[in-house]
Amino acid sequence: MPFTRHLHPNRSFQGAWCWFFILISHALPRYSHWIVSVLIDTPSD
């Protein structure tokens, strides 16, 4: 995998955030309806 070369020890935190945003971007379209339902069901103070 070409992405592994970017995961250096000094850039592990940056790489983690990169993968985090990638996973979020892929998960948003699938779980957007669930997130919205949770936000709606949660009473806003």
C-alpha positions as CSV (number, residue, x, y, z in Angstrom):
1,M,0.0,0.0,0.0
2,P,1.4,3.4,-1.0
3,F,-0.2,5.0,2.0
4,T,2.0,3.2,4.6
5,R,5.0,5.2,3.5
6,H,3.4,8.3,4.9
7,L,2.8,6.8,8.3
8,H,6.1,7.8,9.9
9,P,6.6,7.8,13.7
10,N,6.8,11.6,13.7
11,R,3.7,11.8,11.5
12,S,1.6,9.1,13.2
13,F,-0.8,11.7,14.7
14,Q,-1.2,13.5,11.3
15,G,-1.7,10.1,9.6
16,A,-4.3,9.1,12.2
17,W,-6.3,12.3,11.6
18,C,-6.0,11.7,7.8
19,W,-7.5,8.2,8.1
20,F,-10.1,9.6,10.6
21,F,-11.4,12.1,8.2
22,I,-11.4,9.5,5.4
23,L,-13.4,7.1,7.5
24,I,-15.8,9.9,8.5
25,S,-16.2,11.0,4.9
26,H,-17.1,7.4,3.9
27,A,-19.4,6.9,6.9
28,L,-21.4,10.1,6.7
29,P,-23.5,9.2,3.6
30,R,-24.3,5.8,5.2
31,Y,-25.0,6.9,8.8
32,S,-26.2,10.5,8.1
33,H,-29.9,9.5,8.7
34,W,-28.9,7.8,11.9
35,I,-26.9,10.8,13.2
36,V,-29.8,13.1,12.3
37,S,-32.3,10.9,14.1
38,V,-30.1,10.9,17.2
39,L,-29.7,14.6,17.1
40,I,-33.4,15.1,16.7
41,D,-34.3,12.7,19.5
42,T,-31.8,14.4,21.8
43,P,-33.5,17.2,23.8
44,S,-31.7,20.5,23.3
45,D,-31.3,22.5,26.5
